[in-house]
Amino acid sequence: MNHEIDIIYFSLFRWDNPYSSVSLSLAREFAENNRVFYINHPISYKDLMSGWGGMKDIRSDLLKGEIIYNAIEGTSEKLISVTPPITVPINWLSEGAMYNRLAARNDQKVKSTIRQVIEEYKIKDYIFLNCFDPFFQDIIPEEYPPILNVYQCIDDISQNNYTGKHGVRLEEEAVRKADLTLVTSRELRNINLKISKDTHILHNAADVNIFKNAVSEIYERPKEIKDISTKIIGFTGNMDAVRINYPLLKKIALAHTDKTLLLVGPVNNTEYKEIGLDKLDNVIFTGSKDITELPEYLQYCDTVIIPFLCNQLTKSIYPLKINEYLAAGRAVVSSNFSEDIRSFNDCIYIANSDEEFVHLIDRAIAEDNLENVKERQAVAGTNTWTARVEQFWEIISPYLKQKQEKGALQS
């Protein structure tokens, strides 16, 4: 670990995103030892007009073309958020001369931002990390090259219509340009090895210290389950249309009428209404909750579930929630959606069908005990963001050594 090396972290996920992200979690951990400049994915005129992200406080600064700096509350002073000037939305365009011309203008705004950050903070040696944002390609100032250019892939970009439109070719280009690529799952490694042999796995992790409170602290029952006396089957996370198996959730609720199905998190589609999941008496939707509130709900869950569909997208997922659940000591039942989830086979229950999933819930509850809780927490304890940052430095160490031998390091 080199404390003299700064990190410029360009991410698709803004620092004030309501959902936890890989990039911000890693940035917080990096900032314990290194200066980190978190460059947010630029806000477009379309975003500004739609009010996306609640930008009332920075609207005037964006319209003036200013670069916006933010300290991130509750983190090290070494972590600084930077928002580039406003950009033009171009994803709706087809590939071609117009797209390329506007993309170059957008790139220039981000490049100028990074140049200003480097000069203002007198940055010498730095690692450039791009987390899943290949939509801005030419953004590293030529006069200030990084000692390493790292691309970070956290999802199969082809499996989302919006990101897939231009993202597939742009991500391939970003991977080719990078000194190395980090991926969060085995399947993503298989995909990216076809483009670059310098592809390495850096799995997701968990804020273990937050979630272990579900075991070590005593919470009052959250209001949504205050009067619930049945066993509780819990889920926490974003409920979208491409990952969540809503028919399975309905089967679970119908098969376990003696229990309550508690769904904690935002719902971003209408499928649950279309199948009548919201009409069942033993199903509770809480809506979005802050990550620090989740232990309060998990403490009262008798088992927790990962009801993912088995498709091309989920095949490449190493879910954040698996280690969150294990850190909370909960018995986990999951669908068999990826090679990475199968790596947890010794400490969770994995179902190969909806019917088996429904059956395993009773088994998970019946077999739960204090020894199992400790074993789950021990597994989660090896999958912290601290551990991931240590792995990061181990992965890049040979690349840094090569740069040193070529005389690229200035300090």
Secondary structure, DSSP 8 states (H G I E B T S, - for coil): --TT-EEEEEESS-TT-SS--HHHHHHHHHTTTS-EEEEE---BHHHHHHTTT--TTTHHHHHTT--EEEE-TTS-TTEEEEE---B---TTS-SSHHHHHHHHHHHHHHHHHHHHHHHHTT--SEEEEEES-TT--S-S-TTS--SEEEEEE-S-GGGSHHHHHHHHHHHHHHHHHSSEEEESSHHHHHHHHTT-S-EEE----B-HHHHTHHHHS-----GGGTT--SEEEEEES-B-TTTB-HHHHHHHHHHTTTEEEEEEB-B-SSHHHHTTGGG-TTEEEEE---GGGHHHHHTT-SEEEE-B--STTGGG---HHHHHHHHTT--EEEE---HHHHTTTTTSEEESSHHHHHHHHHHHHHT--HHHHHHHHHHHHTSBHHHHHHHHHHHHHHHHHHHHHTT----
